[in-house]
């Protein structure tokens, strides 16, 4: 089992920045990829960014060049630096990871990000 706890959400004006953090605990040695998804009201949950334990990262087209994902394997942390935020980035952001040989998904409880225009 892996537990994920996000922090760092909040309210910011358009053009501003926020940094999300996610702490993993439990069977962290089994973690493979870590990443962030988001879900806006009335919309499906979508991938924002994902990073392998090698450090290789992929991003949704909508956030490329504005968001940066990083991880600290020694601290079992993953981060999402969000710059040049837009109102359409408003959503609940969920930390996620895959773990174990069967690549089971684990999810955090989510943190609200609200970008005002």
PELIN-V303122 format. One record per run of one state. SS is the DSSP state (a for helix, b for strand, c for the rest). FROM is the first residue (numbers start at 1). TO is the last residue. If there is no record, write none. Layout:
ss:from:to
SS:FROM:TO
SS:FROM:TO
This chain:
ss:from:to
c:1:1
b:2:7
c:8:9
b:10:13
c:14:17
b:18:26
c:27:27
a:28:30
b:31:39
c:40:45
b:46:51
c:52:56
b:57:59
c:60:66
b:67:72
c:73:76
b:77:82
c:83:86
a:87:89
c:90:90
b:91:99
c:100:103
b:104:107
c:108:110
b:111:116
c:117:117
